[in-house]
Amino acid sequence: MWKKPTEVESRRLHYKGNMENYIENKAAQAESLFKSGYNCAQSVALAFSDYVAEKTGLDEDSVRSILTNSCAGFGGGFGRMREICGCVSGMTAIAGFICPAAQANDASGKAMKAENYALVQKLAGRFKSENGSIVCRELLAGTCPVSAEPQPSDRTAEYYRKRPCSALAAAAASYLAEEICWRKG
């Protein structure tokens, strides 16, 4: 016998129905942002500017400006030092809006931090499992010369052809989008 779904069940069905589209859209946005000149961290974070705007109550233009500037130094594996991949850093930035962590050092604040850290570890673990590493120089190994000079590389057709960065940005965005859908559902 059919029974009307509860509000929570309706939301789950809605997100399950739109989940694939949402995930594909966020992945495509991150890839497109990278190919338009944003660095890896910015590309992942900016794909979620609408989500951050919704969570903070700020307008999306302000959020885009904040994310662009706050994630600028994470590109190229942390200031082009080829350490933690900027895509992972971008995921981590958005994880703070999925699981906010209070500054308080009381039990509630510690619990919030633990939830945030667990999410970051889950996302980074998946990134590493599916891409082989979370370290920029390891992800770029064999694809292009790996330099830690602060001068960014020219964005040419050859640059995009050799590097896995746009695909890694898409992957990172898809992991975040899945997490958001799972939590909303």
Summary of the structure (lengths in Angstrom):
residues: 185
radius of gyration: 17.6
end to end distance: 23.9
largest distance: 66.7
contacts: 566
relative contact order: 0.18
helix: 71%
strand: 1%
